[in-house]
Amino acid sequence: MAETKMVDISEKSEIKREAIAKGRIKLKKSTVELIKRKEVEKGDVIAVTKTAAILATKKTPELIPMCHPIPIEHVDVEVNLGEDFVEVVCKVSAHYKTGVEMEALTGVSVGLLNVWDMIKKYEKDQEGQYPETCIEEIKVIKKIKSSS
């Protein structure tokens, strides 16, 4: 069995690395309308989601045990509203020895969890369950390495 350890990247050279990840949370149409009209009791879902995603990218090595602490240089978060979903797209970049896809995925994941937290009151059915709410399709859509 393999030993659990952080991968040694000491011999690798630093290059510019970028990763873009996205995911979505399926919601009731009425909940999406509340978000659009900024009528959610907990506040501006889009602004707080962007902040949560940015913070999460910076906290990734604290949450994912084998991730290296990476000097994140830029995080860009988009929150897009569909008819019955909210999509979070997170782009992360850094000049480092290893990629930033885990940071982008963590940003998306926490962003979507933040949406759920802020709107859960509106998604519950009469039994307090979430029959329509679902986080889905979290994935890396692009990974870029460049020497610039």
C-alpha positions in Angstrom: 0.0 0.0 0.0 1.3 3.5 -0.9 2.4 5.8 1.9 0.3 8.9 2.5 2.4 11.9 1.7 2.5 15.3 0.1 4.0 15.1 -3.4 7.6 16.6 -3.6 7.5 19.5 -6.1 10.9 21.0 -5.0 12.5 20.1 -8.4 9.8 21.7 -10.5 10.1 25.2 -11.8 7.6 27.9 -11.3 5.4 28.8 -14.3 2.1 30.5 -14.7 -0.8 28.2 -13.9 -4.5 28.8 -14.3 -7.6 26.7 -13.7 -11.3 27.4 -14.4 -13.9 25.3 -12.6 -17.7 25.5 -12.6 -20.7 24.0 -11.0 -24.4 24.7 -10.4 -27.1 24.4 -7.8 -30.5 23.5 -9.0 -33.2 25.6 -7.3 -36.9 26.4 -7.5 -37.7 29.1 -10.1 -39.2 31.2 -7.3 -35.9 31.1 -5.4 -33.9 32.3 -8.4 -36.4 35.1 -8.7 -35.8 36.1 -5.1 -32.0 36.1 -5.8 -32.5 38.3 -8.9 -34.7 40.8 -7.0 -32.2 40.8 -4.0 -35.1 39.8 -1.7 -33.3 36.9 0.1 -33.5 37.5 3.9 -29.8 36.8 4.4 -28.7 39.4 1.9 -27.1 39.7 -1.5 -26.6 36.0 -2.6 -24.3 36.9 -5.5 -22.0 39.2 -3.6 -21.7 36.9 -0.6 -21.1 33.9 -2.9 -18.3 35.6 -4.7 -16.7 36.5 -1.4 -17.1 32.9 -0.1 -15.6 31.4 -3.2 -12.6 33.8 -3.1 -12.0 33.0 0.6 -12.3 29.3 -0.1 -9.6 29.3 -2.8 -7.2 30.8 -0.3 -8.1 28.2 2.3 -7.8 25.1 0.1 -4.6 23.7 1.7 -6.3 23.9 5.1 -9.2 21.8 3.8 -7.5 19.3 1.4 -4.7 17.6 3.3 -2.3 16.9 0.4 -2.6 20.3 -1.3 0.4 22.6 -1.3 0.0 26.1 -0.1 0.0 28.1 -3.3 0.6 31.9 -3.5 -2.7 32.7 -5.3 -2.3 35.8 -7.4 -5.8 36.2 -8.8 -9.3 34.8 -8.3 -12.2 35.7 -10.5 -15.7 34.5 -9.6 -18.7 34.7 -11.8 -22.2 33.9 -10.5 -24.7 33.3 -13.3 -28.4 32.9 -12.8 -30.5 30.5 -15.0 -34.2 29.9 -14.9 -33.9 27.2 -12.2 -30.2 27.2 -11.2 -27.3 29.3 -10.0 -23.9 28.6 -11.7 -20.6 29.5 -10.1 -17.5 29.8 -12.2 -14.1 30.3 -10.5 -10.9 31.1 -12.3 -7.7 31.0 -10.2 -4.1 31.9 -11.3 -0.7 31.8 -9.8 3.0 31.4 -10.7 4.0 28.2 -8.9 5.3 24.7 -9.2 1.9 23.0 -9.1 -1.5 23.6 -10.5 -4.4 25.5 -9.1 -7.3 23.3 -10.1 -8.1 22.2 -6.5 -8.3 25.8 -5.5 -10.8 26.5 -8.4 -12.8 23.5 -7.5 -12.9 24.4 -3.8 -14.0 28.0 -4.7 -16.9 26.6 -6.8 -17.9 24.1 -4.1 -17.9 26.6 -1.3 -19.6 29.2 -3.5 -22.4 26.7 -4.2 -22.7 25.7 -0.5 -23.0 29.4 0.3 -25.9 29.7 -2.1 -27.6 26.8 -0.4 -27.1 28.2 3.0 -28.5 31.6 2.0 -31.6 30.3 0.3 -32.4 27.0 2.2 -35.4 28.6 3.8 -37.1 29.0 0.4 -36.2 25.6 -0.9 -37.7 23.5 2.0 -40.9 21.6 1.5 -43.6 21.1 4.2 -41.5 18.3 5.8 -38.4 20.5 5.9 -36.7 18.5 3.1 -35.0 19.8 -0.1 -36.7 17.8 -2.9 -35.6 20.1 -5.8 -32.3 21.5 -4.5 -29.2 19.8 -5.9 -25.5 20.8 -6.3 -24.3 19.2 -9.6 -21.8 19.2 -12.4 -18.8 20.5 -10.4 -15.8 20.2 -12.8 -12.6 21.7 -14.1 -13.4 23.1 -17.5 -9.9 24.4 -18.3 -6.4 24.1 -17.0 -3.6 26.3 -18.5 0.2 26.2 -18.0 2.3 28.9 -19.7 5.9 30.0 -19.3 4.9 33.7 -19.3 
